[in-house]
Amino acid sequence: TRQAVEKRRRAGTLIGLSTGRRGYAYPAWQLDPQSGALPGLPDVLRALSGHDPWTQAIFMLEANDRLDGERPLDVLRRRRVAEVIDAAKLVGEHGAA
């Protein structure tokens, strides 16, 4: 429901990108048809909690050297959650990709 999605955004377990007065846009790639949020995503977003939603989205979609050049989204889809969390913890640190 709309309320459940808003609750997840406020809890930091789903990315909602502000669209100004229109509210929020929720990227479809973070959703799984069977379970709702992509498995492991809430844990990754907790590791990224010090960053704004746009930075979180960019992290998920850009190739990451700490993940052998793969996008965190693709690694997470293969249920390699711990690796993505480790890479997320390094976002913004000197030398982190």
All heavy atoms as an XYZ file, in Angstrom:
752
protein
N       0.824     -1.177      0.000
C       0.000      0.000      0.000
C       0.874      1.249      0.000
O       2.064      1.181      0.328
C      -0.912      0.042      1.244
O      -0.086      0.191      2.391
C      -1.784     -1.200      1.346
N       0.286      2.347     -0.309
C       0.999      3.626     -0.292
C       1.545      3.924      1.104
O       2.662      4.404      1.266
C       0.067      4.736     -0.749
C       0.742      6.076     -0.845
C      -0.190      7.090     -1.419
N      -0.448      6.745     -2.815
C      -0.990      7.557     -3.689
N      -1.360      8.757     -3.335
N      -1.185      7.183     -4.924
N       0.760      3.596      2.123
C       1.189      3.840      3.501
C       2.382      2.956      3.874
O       3.300      3.409      4.562
C       0.037      3.591      4.485
C      -1.085      4.587      4.363
C      -2.066      4.252      3.231
O      -1.972      3.219      2.582
N      -3.000      5.156      2.987
N       2.389      1.720      3.423
C       3.499      0.808      3.722
C       4.785      1.285      3.060
O       5.868      1.225      3.660
C       3.159     -0.609      3.272
N       4.678      1.767      1.832
C       5.847      2.278      1.116
C       6.390      3.514      1.833
O       7.598      3.633      2.055
C       5.493      2.592     -0.353
C       6.600      3.363     -1.035
C       5.195      1.298     -1.099
N       5.506      4.406      2.241
C       5.921      5.610      2.965
C       6.586      5.247      4.294
O       7.591      5.834      4.682
C       4.718      6.532      3.197
C       5.006      7.772      4.001
C       5.959      8.743      3.321
O       6.232      8.611      2.113
O       6.450      9.643      4.017
N       6.039      4.260      4.969
C       6.619      3.809      6.241
C       8.035      3.272      6.027
O       8.942      3.568      6.795
C       5.719      2.746      6.865
C       6.167      2.281      8.225
C       5.184      1.285      8.805
C       5.654      0.790     10.153
N       4.729     -0.190     10.723
N       8.228      2.500      4.973
C       9.562      1.970      4.666
C      10.533      3.085      4.299
O      11.689      3.058      4.681
C       9.497      0.953      3.530
C       8.939     -0.374      3.944
C       9.028     -1.356      2.808
N       8.547     -2.653      3.213
C       8.738     -3.751      2.512
N       9.395     -3.703      1.368
N       8.284     -4.895      2.953
N      10.068      4.070      3.556
C      10.942      5.194      3.201
C      11.380      5.930      4.461
O      12.557      6.210      4.647
C      10.239      6.163      2.251
C      11.162      7.324      1.813
C      10.398      8.422      1.105
N       9.416      9.076      1.929
C       9.712     10.014      2.844
N      10.944     10.414      3.047
N       8.742     10.573      3.550
N      10.436      6.207      5.330
C      10.765      6.915      6.578
C      11.695      6.096      7.469
O      12.510      6.666      8.187
C       9.502      7.281      7.335
C       8.754      8.409      6.690
C       7.597      8.832      7.519
N       6.880      9.914      6.862
C       5.740     10.390      7.284
N       5.187      9.905      8.364
N       5.157     11.363      6.633
N      11.569      4.791      7.419
C      12.429      3.912      8.226
C      13.810      3.734      7.592
O      14.700      3.151      8.211
C      11.755      2.552      8.415
N      13.962      4.202      6.354
C      15.248      4.078      5.678
C      15.492      2.709      5.075
O      16.627      2.341      4.802
N      14.421      1.955      4.832
C      14.581      0.630      4.244
C      14.124      0.562      2.789
O      14.101     -0.510      2.191
C      13.825     -0.430      5.078
O      12.438     -0.094      5.116
C      14.372     -0.503      6.493
N      13.781      1.718      2.221
C      13.396      1.827      0.825
C      13.798      3.227      0.366
O      13.632      4.191      1.114
C      11.877      1.641      0.689
C      11.305      1.345     -0.674
C      11.808      0.008     -1.205
C       9.787      1.329     -0.606
N      14.335      3.321     -0.835
C      14.778      4.614     -1.346
C      13.593      5.338     -1.975
O      12.926      4.808     -2.860
C      15.896      4.443     -2.397
C      17.136      3.820     -1.764
C      16.245      5.788     -3.034
C      18.217      3.448     -2.767
N      13.363      6.543     -1.491
C      12.376      7.434     -2.072
C      13.094      8.701     -2.508
O      13.718      9.375     -1.688
N      13.051      8.999     -3.782
C      13.739     10.164     -4.335
C      12.758     11.325     -4.427
O      11.727     11.222     -5.101
C      14.330      9.841     -5.706
C      15.304      8.650     -5.720
C      15.687      8.289     -7.154
C      16.535      8.964     -4.892
N      13.084     12.409     -3.744
C      12.181     13.554     -3.699
C      11.958     14.132     -5.092
O      12.893     14.340     -5.857
C      12.756     14.632     -2.784
O      11.908     15.761     -2.794
N      10.698     14.394     -5.386
C      10.335     15.045     -6.641
C       9.704     16.403     -6.361
O       8.893     16.894     -7.146
C       9.373     14.163     -7.463
O       8.204     13.906     -6.682
C      10.019     12.852     -7.866
N      10.071     16.975     -5.224
C       9.522     18.279     -4.851
C       8.102     18.150     -4.350
O       7.784     17.271     -3.573
N       7.241     19.016     -4.839
C       5.850     19.022     -4.379
C       5.088     17.760     -4.766
O       4.028     17.483     -4.207
C       5.120     20.235     -4.938
C       5.505     21.513     -4.235
C       4.606     22.628     -4.655
N       5.380     23.546     -5.484
C       4.874     24.454     -6.268
N       3.581     24.581     -6.385
N       5.658     25.254     -6.948
N       5.606     17.035     -5.699
C       4.912     15.821     -6.158
C       5.157     14.624     -5.261
O       4.621     13.554     -5.502
C       5.326     15.502     -7.586
C       4.856     16.559     -8.549
C       5.102     16.145     -9.965
N       4.624     17.185    -10.847
C       5.258     17.601    -11.909
N       6.405     17.044    -12.242
N       4.766     18.563    -12.651
N       6.002     14.779     -4.263
C       6.247     13.672     -3.339
C       7.547     12.952     -3.629
O       8.599     13.580     -3.729
N       7.451     11.646     -3.808
C       8.634     10.818     -3.985
C       8.469      9.857     -5.150
O       7.371      9.393     -5.432
C       8.914     10.004     -2.714
C       9.277     10.880     -1.544
C       8.291     11.384     -0.706
C      10.593     11.226     -1.299
C       8.617     12.215      0.356
C      10.930     12.058     -0.246
C       9.930     12.549      0.576
O      10.263     13.367      1.617
N       9.602      9.567     -5.779
C       9.651      8.524     -6.807
C      10.403      7.353     -6.193
O      11.412      7.533     -5.507
C      10.375      9.027     -8.049
N       9.912      6.157     -6.443
C      10.509      4.951     -5.892
C      11.045      4.101     -7.039
O      10.260      3.528     -7.794
C       9.468      4.174     -5.081
C       8.989      4.960     -3.887
C       7.872      5.785     -3.976
C       9.682      4.906     -2.690
C       7.442      6.533     -2.885
C       9.256      5.654     -1.587
C       8.138      6.459     -1.701
O       7.728      7.198     -0.627
N      12.372      4.042     -7.192
C      12.937      3.266     -8.298
C      12.474      1.804     -8.263
O      12.545      1.141     -7.216
C      14.446      3.370     -8.065
C      14.623      4.624     -7.254
C      13.401      4.693     -6.389
N      12.004      1.325     -9.389
C      11.456     -0.032     -9.477
C      12.505     -1.107     -9.212
O      12.163     -2.198     -8.748
C      10.818     -0.247    -10.852
N      13.782     -0.821     -9.495
C      14.818     -1.845     -9.325
C      14.962     -2.315     -7.881
O      15.504     -3.384     -7.627
C      16.167     -1.370     -9.859
C      16.641     -0.040     -9.351
C      16.582      1.155    -10.020
C      17.243      0.250     -8.079
N      17.108      2.159     -9.236
C      17.519      1.632     -8.040
C      17.579     -0.531     -6.974
C      18.114      2.250     -6.938
C      18.162      0.087     -5.881
C      18.433      1.461     -5.880
N      14.467     -1.554     -6.903
C      14.624     -1.942     -5.506
C      13.505     -2.863     -5.016
O      13.502     -3.290     -3.876
C      14.744     -0.714     -4.614
C      13.518      0.143     -4.565
C      13.729      1.424     -3.784
O      14.543      1.489     -2.855
N      13.009      2.456     -4.149
N      12.580     -3.180     -5.900
C      11.443     -4.017     -5.519
C      11.551     -5.407     -6.112
O      12.063     -5.606     -7.203
C      10.147     -3.351     -5.972
C       9.923     -1.947     -5.415
C       8.697     -1.332     -6.051
C       9.822     -1.964     -3.906
N      11.056     -6.362     -5.360
C      11.020     -7.758     -5.778
C       9.551     -8.168     -5.817
O       8.827     -7.943     -4.838
C      11.800     -8.614     -4.770
C      11.795    -10.072     -5.144
O      12.655    -10.488     -5.938
O      10.921    -10.813     -4.626
N       9.088     -8.749     -6.929
C       7.662     -9.079     -7.039
C       7.146    -10.001     -5.935
O       6.003     -9.890     -5.517
C       7.548     -9.770     -8.406
C       8.760     -9.366     -9.158
C       9.820     -9.086     -8.144
N       7.987    -10.902     -5.440
C       7.541    -11.853     -4.424
C       7.594    -11.291     -3.001
O       6.710    -11.529     -2.202
C       8.381    -13.144     -4.469
C       8.001    -14.083     -5.590
C       8.509    -13.609     -6.944
O       9.590    -13.061     -7.046
N       7.716    -13.823     -7.981
N       8.654    -10.553     -2.684
C       8.862    -10.187     -1.280
C       8.716     -8.698     -0.974
O       8.840     -8.295      0.174
C      10.250    -10.643     -0.839
O      11.254     -9.969     -1.571
N       8.468     -7.881     -1.959
C       8.408     -6.438     -1.735
C       9.760     -5.819     -2.015
O      10.154     -5.712     -3.165
N      10.494     -5.472     -0.983
C      11.835     -4.909     -1.173
C      12.804     -6.010     -1.575
O      12.666     -7.170     -1.183
C      12.314     -4.245      0.108
N      13.771     -5.647     -2.371
C      14.815     -6.574     -2.785
C      15.480     -7.149     -1.536
O      15.883     -6.384     -0.650
C      15.832     -5.834     -3.642
C      16.961     -6.630     -4.266
C      16.417     -7.642     -5.269
C      17.918     -5.686     -4.967
N      15.577     -8.474     -1.414
C      16.190     -9.059     -0.227
C      17.591     -8.491      0.015
O      18.398     -8.387     -0.900
C      16.248    -10.553     -0.561
C      15.103    -10.754     -1.498
C      15.083     -9.480     -2.340
N      17.832     -8.086      1.255
C      19.118     -7.516      1.629
C      19.178     -6.006      1.504
O      20.043     -5.369      2.095
N      18.266     -5.411      0.741
C      18.293     -3.967      0.538
C      18.176     -3.188      1.850
O      18.938     -2.242      2.060
C      17.218     -3.512     -0.452
C      17.191     -2.012     -0.734
C      18.473     -1.576     -1.435
C      15.975     -1.652     -1.566
N      17.268     -3.535      2.753
C      17.198     -2.778      4.002
C      18.532     -2.764      4.765
O      18.918     -1.743      5.326
C      16.105     -3.487      4.797
C      15.213     -4.064      3.743
C      16.180     -4.513      2.661
N      19.257     -3.874      4.748
C      20.550     -3.934      5.427
C      21.582     -3.040      4.749
O      22.371     -2.366      5.412
C      21.062     -5.381      5.472
C      20.124     -6.293      6.233
O      19.630     -5.885      7.302
O      19.871     -7.405      5.753
N      21.574     -3.028      3.428
C      22.494     -2.168      2.682
C      22.158     -0.705      2.951
O      23.051      0.115      3.190
C      22.445     -2.474      1.165
C      23.264     -1.463      0.375
C      22.932     -3.894      0.900
N      20.886     -0.371      2.960
C      20.488      1.022      3.210
C      20.831      1.456      4.628
O      21.156      2.622      4.860
C      19.004      1.222      2.909
C      18.624      1.063      1.430
C      17.133      1.287      1.240
C      19.444      1.979      0.541
N      20.803      0.529      5.581
C      21.249      0.874      6.934
C      22.730      1.239      6.924
O      23.161      2.162      7.614
C      20.978     -0.276      7.902
C      19.591     -0.228      8.508
C      19.403     -1.214      9.634
N      19.202     -2.579      9.195
C      18.071     -3.053      8.682
N      17.034     -2.250      8.547
N      17.966     -4.302      8.307
N      23.527      0.510      6.133
C      24.955      0.817      6.025
C      25.184      2.170      5.350
O      26.213      2.805      5.562
C      25.675     -0.295      5.260
N      24.223      2.598      4.547
C      24.310      3.876      3.839
C      23.490      4.975      4.521
O      23.253      6.027      3.934
C      23.800      3.713      2.401
C      24.637      2.859      1.465
C      23.848      2.539      0.198
C      25.950      3.553      1.136
N      23.080      4.758      5.753
C      22.130      5.668      6.399
C      22.655      7.088      6.565
O      21.861      8.024      6.697
C      21.688      5.115      7.751
O      22.792      5.053      8.642
N      23.950      7.293      6.531
C      24.494      8.641      6.643
C      24.484      9.414      5.347
O      24.941     10.551      5.293
N      23.953      8.812      4.294
C      23.942      9.422      2.967
C      22.511      9.667      2.510
O      21.592      8.938      2.868
C      24.672      8.512      1.970
C      26.090      8.253      2.363
N      27.100      9.155      2.141
C      26.656      7.197      2.990
C      28.239      8.664      2.603
N      27.996      7.481      3.131
N      22.337     10.677      1.684
C      21.008     11.010      1.187
C      20.527      9.958      0.179
O      21.325      9.175     -0.342
C      21.004     12.412      0.570
C      21.850     12.477     -0.680
O      21.343     12.126     -1.760
O      23.032     12.875     -0.580
N      19.225      9.925     -0.107
C      18.670      8.918     -1.009
C      19.284      8.926     -2.412
O      19.426      7.868     -3.031
C      17.183      9.257     -1.061
C      16.919      9.935      0.236
C      18.166     10.713      0.530
N      19.652     10.099     -2.924
C      20.258     10.144     -4.258
C      21.618      9.452     -4.247
O      21.942      8.714     -5.179
C      20.383     11.590     -4.747
C      19.057     12.144     -5.152
C      18.236     12.943     -4.403
C      18.366     11.914     -6.386
N      17.095     13.239     -5.108
C      17.149     12.618     -6.331
C      18.667     11.188     -7.528
C      16.226     12.610     -7.371
C      17.742     11.188     -8.579
C      16.544     11.889     -8.490
N      22.405      9.671     -3.202
C      23.704      8.999     -3.082
C      23.503      7.498     -2.949
O      24.250      6.715     -3.544
C      24.480      9.561     -1.874
O      24.676     10.970     -2.076
C      25.823      8.877     -1.702
N      22.507      7.089     -2.200
C      22.210      5.670     -2.047
C      21.867      5.034     -3.396
O      22.344      3.947     -3.731
C      21.062      5.473     -1.063
C      21.404      5.870      0.353
C      20.189      5.848      1.264
O      19.045      5.700      0.833
N      20.439      6.003      2.566
N      21.030      5.724     -4.171
C      20.639      5.202     -5.486
C      21.838      5.122     -6.419
O      22.018      4.116     -7.131
C      19.545      6.075     -6.095
N      22.661      6.159     -6.423
C      23.850      6.146     -7.277
C      24.775      5.007     -6.875
O      25.303      4.292     -7.740
C      24.568      7.512     -7.217
C      23.716      8.570     -7.932
C      25.964      7.436     -7.827
C      24.151     10.001     -7.665
N      24.965      4.803     -5.575
C      25.798      3.691     -5.109
C      25.294      2.373     -5.693
O      26.070      1.558     -6.180
C      25.809      3.613     -3.574
C      26.370      2.318     -3.058
C      27.744      2.107     -3.028
C      25.539      1.294     -2.630
C      28.272      0.905     -2.577
C      26.052      0.090     -2.176
C      27.420     -0.108     -2.153
N      23.988      2.150     -5.633
C      23.424      0.876     -6.092
C      23.591      0.661     -7.590
O      23.682     -0.477     -8.048
C      21.937      0.805     -5.726
C      21.674      0.730     -4.236
S      22.381     -0.727     -3.432
C      21.458     -2.033     -4.230
N      23.658      1.744     -8.370
C      23.624      1.626     -9.829
C      24.969      1.780    -10.527
O      25.068      1.487    -11.720
C      22.639      2.649    -10.398
C      21.193      2.473     -9.932
C      20.339      3.625    -10.417
C      20.637      1.133    -10.388
N      25.986      2.239     -9.812
C      27.299      2.428    -10.452
C      28.213      1.250    -10.184
O      28.172      0.643     -9.107
C      27.975      3.694     -9.917
C      27.375      4.952    -10.473
C      28.197      6.186    -10.122
O      29.002      6.144     -9.169
O      28.005      7.201    -10.812
N      29.061      0.944    -11.163
C      30.065     -0.108    -10.982
C      30.928      0.239     -9.767
O      31.228      1.403     -9.525
C      30.924     -0.219    -12.227
N      31.310     -0.785     -9.013
C      32.058     -0.575     -7.780
C      33.319     -1.438     -7.803
O      33.229     -2.658     -7.945
C      31.167     -0.942     -6.589
C      31.766     -0.590     -5.271
O      32.793     -1.143     -4.876
N      31.133      0.324     -4.568
N      34.463     -0.800     -7.655
C      35.729     -1.524     -7.681
C      35.806     -2.581     -6.588
O      36.416     -3.636     -6.785
C      36.912     -0.553     -7.528
C      37.110      0.312     -8.758
O      36.602     -0.061     -9.841
O      37.767      1.363     -8.635
N      35.203     -2.330     -5.441
C      35.237     -3.300     -4.342
C      34.375     -4.521     -4.630
O      34.444     -5.514     -3.909
C      34.814     -2.634     -3.049
C      35.790     -1.548     -2.632
C      35.654     -1.225     -1.181
N      36.607     -0.204     -0.805
C      37.846     -0.450     -0.394
N      38.259     -1.678     -0.286
N      38.653      0.544     -0.081
N      33.586     -4.449     -5.669
C      32.742     -5.575     -6.088
C      33.175     -6.057     -7.475
O      32.351     -6.458     -8.287
C      31.272     -5.156     -6.078
C      30.728     -4.731     -4.709
C      29.341     -4.123     -4.846
C      30.716     -5.909     -3.740
N      34.470     -5.990     -7.719
C      35.048     -6.424     -8.998
C      34.411     -5.729    -10.195
O      34.193     -6.336    -11.242
C      34.942     -7.945     -9.155
C      35.745     -8.687     -8.100
O      36.829     -8.200     -7.715
O      35.281     -9.753     -7.638
N      34.092     -4.457    -10.023
C      33.540     -3.670    -11.116
C      32.065     -3.885    -11.376
O      31.508     -3.324    -12.319
N      31.414     -4.675    -10.549
C      29.978     -4.920    -10.727
C      29.166     -3.850     -9.995
O      29.632     -3.223     -9.057
C      29.596     -6.288    -10.168
C      30.185     -7.444    -10.946
C      29.640     -8.755    -10.446
O      28.440     -9.008    -10.707
O      30.378     -9.501     -9.800
N      27.926     -3.697    -10.425
C      27.024     -2.797     -9.721
C      26.542     -3.480     -8.440
O      26.204     -4.672     -8.457
C      25.793     -2.471    -10.571
C      26.089     -1.758    -11.850
C      24.850     -1.385    -12.619
N      23.832     -2.447    -12.640
C      22.565     -2.255    -12.968
N      22.135     -1.054    -13.318
N      21.709     -3.252    -12.971
N      26.481     -2.754     -7.328
C      25.960     -3.357     -6.107
C      24.572     -3.976     -6.298
O      24.288     -5.038     -5.730
C      25.920     -2.173     -5.131
C      27.058     -1.313     -5.594
C      27.017     -1.412     -7.099
N      23.742     -3.363     -7.102
C      22.415     -3.917     -7.363
C      22.506     -5.339     -7.907
O      21.793     -6.238     -7.453
C      21.652     -3.025     -8.343
C      20.300     -3.546     -8.820
C      19.343     -3.728     -7.647
C      19.720     -2.608     -9.853
N      23.391     -5.567     -8.872
C      23.515     -6.895     -9.474
C      24.059     -7.915     -8.485
O      23.620     -9.069     -8.456
C      24.406     -6.821    -10.714
C      23.800     -5.918    -11.786
O      22.559     -5.883    -11.914
O      24.572     -5.230    -12.472
N      25.007     -7.492     -7.655
C      25.574     -8.381     -6.638
C      24.498     -8.719     -5.606
O      24.359     -9.871     -5.184
C      26.819     -7.734     -5.986
C      27.364     -8.589     -4.863
C      27.901     -7.482     -7.040
N      23.717     -7.734     -5.208
C      22.643     -7.960     -4.246
C      21.583     -8.903     -4.805
O      21.073     -9.758     -4.085
C      22.012     -6.618     -3.869
C      21.095     -6.605     -2.658
C      21.834     -7.054     -1.410
C      20.513     -5.227     -2.457
N      21.275     -8.784     -6.070
C      20.293     -9.687     -6.692
C      20.750    -11.145     -6.654
O      19.920    -12.047     -6.708
C      20.037     -9.264     -8.142
C      19.154     -8.053     -8.248
C      18.944     -7.645     -9.680
N      17.969     -6.565     -9.772
C      17.857     -5.759    -10.798
N      18.661     -5.893    -11.843
N      16.955     -4.800    -10.792
N      22.053    -11.357     -6.545
C      22.585    -12.718     -6.429
C      22.740    -13.130     -4.965
O      23.397    -14.103     -4.660
C      23.908    -12.829     -7.177
C      23.729    -12.709     -8.686
C      24.939    -13.191     -9.473
N      26.188    -12.587     -9.090
C      26.633    -11.389     -9.505
N      25.900    -10.650    -10.333
N      27.796    -10.925     -9.114
N      22.116    -12.347     -4.088
C      22.056    -12.633     -2.652
C      23.418    -12.579     -1.954
O      23.620    -13.198     -0.932
C      21.396    -13.981     -2.365
C      20.044    -14.210     -3.019
C      19.016    -13.211     -2.513
N      17.658    -13.607     -2.807
C      16.931    -13.072     -3.782
N      17.430    -12.147     -4.557
N      15.698    -13.467     -3.977
N      24.340    -11.798     -2.488
C      25.653    -11.612     -1.870
C      25.612    -10.328     -1.040
O      26.324     -9.371     -1.289
C      26.734    -11.590     -2.940
C      26.891    -12.955     -3.611
C      27.746    -13.005     -4.837
N      28.896    -12.136     -4.854
C      29.530    -11.770     -5.972
N      29.112    -12.220     -7.149
N      30.566    -10.966     -5.916
N      24.751    -10.359     -0.044
C      24.424     -9.181      0.756
C      25.629     -8.655      1.521
O      25.893     -7.448      1.535
C      23.252     -9.489      1.726
C      22.924     -8.288      2.595
C      22.027     -9.949      0.945
N      26.381     -9.527      2.172
C      27.507     -9.096      3.013
C      28.537     -8.303      2.211
O      29.073     -7.297      2.695
C      28.156    -10.296      3.684
N      28.793     -8.722      0.984
C      29.758     -8.012      0.141
C      29.288     -6.596     -0.175
O      30.080     -5.648     -0.173
C      29.988     -8.773     -1.167
C      30.682    -10.104     -0.982
C      30.702    -10.892     -2.277
O      31.252    -10.379     -3.274
O      30.154    -12.012     -2.285
N      28.009     -6.458     -0.446
C      27.458     -5.142     -0.771
C      27.458     -4.249      0.477
O      27.789     -3.065      0.397
C      26.042     -5.259     -1.380
C      25.460     -3.884     -1.679
C      26.088     -6.097     -2.655
N      27.143     -4.813      1.622
C      27.180     -4.044      2.865
C      28.595     -3.549      3.132
O      28.800     -2.382      3.491
C      26.653     -4.877      4.045
C      25.149     -5.092      3.898
C      26.979     -4.203      5.381
C      24.567     -6.075      4.892
N      29.586     -4.415      2.949
C      30.980     -4.008      3.165
C      31.355     -2.844      2.253
O      32.004     -1.888      2.682
C      31.929     -5.184      2.948
C      31.841     -6.230      4.055
O      31.290     -5.920      5.140
O      32.319     -7.351      3.831
N      30.948     -2.916      0.993
C      31.240     -1.829      0.050
C      30.477     -0.555      0.444
O      31.017      0.544      0.354
C      30.878     -2.249     -1.376
N      29.251     -0.706      0.907
C      28.434      0.443      1.296
C      29.049      1.181      2.486
O      28.999      2.410      2.550
C      27.016     -0.004      1.632
N      29.630      0.451      3.399
C      30.235      1.066      4.584
C      31.403      1.973      4.220
O      31.772      2.845      5.000
C      30.697     -0.011      5.553
C      29.556     -0.719      6.253
C      30.075     -1.815      7.157
C      28.936     -2.539      7.849
N      29.435     -3.656      8.678
N      31.967      1.774      3.039
C      33.125      2.556      2.629
C      32.786      3.753      1.752
O      33.674      4.495      1.348
C      34.121      1.647      1.905
C      34.703      0.530      2.768
C      35.536     -0.423      1.923
C      35.502      1.080      3.924
N      31.518      3.952      1.460
C      31.115      5.078      0.617
C      31.536      6.381      1.287
O      31.278      6.603      2.462
C      29.606      5.083      0.353
C      29.154      6.375     -0.315
C      29.225      3.883     -0.496
N      32.227      7.204      0.529
C      32.669      8.500      1.032
C      34.030      8.487      1.687
O      34.581      9.536      1.992
N      34.598      7.297      1.928
C      35.937      7.233      2.509
C      36.972      7.411      1.410
O      36.771      7.009      0.272
C      36.145      5.898      3.196
C      35.339      5.760      4.469
C      35.736      4.555      5.290
O      36.820      3.981      5.047
O      34.950      4.178      6.169
N      38.088      7.984      1.767
C      39.177      8.198      0.808
C      39.604      6.867      0.220
O      39.837      5.905      0.929
C      40.364      8.856      1.501
C      41.504      9.134      0.570
N      41.404     10.082     -0.409
C      42.711      8.547      0.455
C      42.545     10.089     -1.090
N      43.355      9.175     -0.585
N      39.662      6.811     -1.096
C      40.087      5.605     -1.795
C      38.980      4.604     -2.034
O      39.187      3.585     -2.679
N      37.798      4.856     -1.514
C      36.680      3.939     -1.750
C      36.078      4.238     -3.116
O      36.019      5.372     -3.561
C      35.604      4.095     -0.662
N      35.620      3.185     -3.775
C      35.012      3.353     -5.088
C      33.528      3.115     -5.006
O      33.046      2.413     -4.188
C      35.623      2.417     -6.097
